[in-house]
Amino acid sequence: MSDQYLTLNRTNDKMPIVGFGCWKVEENTEEIVYTAIKNGYRLIDGAAVYDNEVGVGRGINRAIKEGIVRREDLFVVSKLWNNYHNKAHVRPAIEKTLEDMNLDYIDLYIVHFPVPLQYVDPAVQYPGPWKINGEVALEKSPMHELWPEMEKLVDAGLTRNIGISNFNCQLIMDLLTYAKYKPATLQIELHPYLQQEALVKWAQEQGIQVTAYSSFGPNSYFVFSEDVKSVPTLFDHDVIKSIAAKHNKTPAQVLLRWSIERKVAVLPKSMNEERIKSNFDVFSFKLDEKDLQAIKKLDQNLRFNSLFTYGINIPLFD
């Protein structure tokens, strides 16, 4: 069972290495999340900006009510959105998440992006926008003021662990100089086209567990950019298809297994129950050295979740 969990620093909580991602679960959210839990998923990865936390919470609570799981069996993740970085708005942000999900606490609360946007009252618009009057409006809410507020959420019992997402090495190094509670996790885009070996290795050496998002590469980004459509999908890549055929597995299972063998958690999402089941079946095989070397050659440092994809002119990852 040890290969199915990652142990988090400070709390020693066991975070499942395969979770269910809730980004773009826009319809039948309650049913989809309930179905994922029913089929074995115990980590549910959400965020305020996914704009579906009410449905996610209903799916979770339905599974608990029916006795499929206890609350303590689940590892629930949410994320602080950019408009709530000011120290006055951090606690109200998680409190809204807890209210929307009808939960007393979450297991991991993550700073979604290191981008402090101007505050917008949730009563006016929730989640807040990237742009106001067509422009990105930053506010002076530095990370050294935000992070202590995240730590206070732990002390208040609102979340057990705190983490970060879309941070580069330099920002993490700075954060570690003043953090009382080290980030438990770093969530980043990770797939064979963007392998980020140095960052993954360095974060793990700091005791920060790494979680991959967009494990299937460009698929989730076709709607945002015509350029992405020109990139061969990993599902159709000859290397991935060949490895899948060799192990009698699907390309999706190979892509997920690749991250797991790096001790990196994954967050596959599907709206189809059979694929939900299939994506969870990644512990019955292992990739061999030949497989790993073939996948290593696919690295192109090709990032799909660039802010430029959304018309946000911030070179966040440069």
Secondary structure as GFF3:
##gff-version 3
##sequence-region A 1 318
A	DSSP	three_ten_helix	2	4	.	.	.	ID=ss1
A	DSSP	beta_strand	5	7	.	.	.	ID=ss2
A	DSSP	beta_strand	14	16	.	.	.	ID=ss3
A	DSSP	beta_strand	19	21	.	.	.	ID=ss4
A	DSSP	alpha_helix	29	38	.	.	.	ID=ss5
A	DSSP	beta_strand	43	45	.	.	.	ID=ss6
A	DSSP	three_ten_helix	48	50	.	.	.	ID=ss7
A	DSSP	alpha_helix	53	65	.	.	.	ID=ss8
A	DSSP	three_ten_helix	71	73	.	.	.	ID=ss9
A	DSSP	beta_strand	75	80	.	.	.	ID=ss10
A	DSSP	three_ten_helix	82	84	.	.	.	ID=ss11
A	DSSP	alpha_helix	90	101	.	.	.	ID=ss12
A	DSSP	beta_strand	106	111	.	.	.	ID=ss13
A	DSSP	beta_strand	131	132	.	.	.	ID=ss14
A	DSSP	beta_strand	135	136	.	.	.	ID=ss15
A	DSSP	alpha_helix	143	155	.	.	.	ID=ss16
A	DSSP	beta_strand	159	165	.	.	.	ID=ss17
A	DSSP	alpha_helix	169	178	.	.	.	ID=ss18
A	DSSP	beta_strand	185	189	.	.	.	ID=ss19
A	DSSP	alpha_helix	197	205	.	.	.	ID=ss20
A	DSSP	beta_strand	209	213	.	.	.	ID=ss21
A	DSSP	three_ten_helix	217	221	.	.	.	ID=ss22
A	DSSP	three_ten_helix	228	230	.	.	.	ID=ss23
A	DSSP	three_ten_helix	234	236	.	.	.	ID=ss24
A	DSSP	alpha_helix	238	247	.	.	.	ID=ss25
A	DSSP	alpha_helix	251	260	.	.	.	ID=ss26
A	DSSP	alpha_helix	273	280	.	.	.	ID=ss27
A	DSSP	alpha_helix	289	296	.	.	.	ID=ss28
A	DSSP	three_ten_helix	307	310	.	.	.	ID=ss29
###
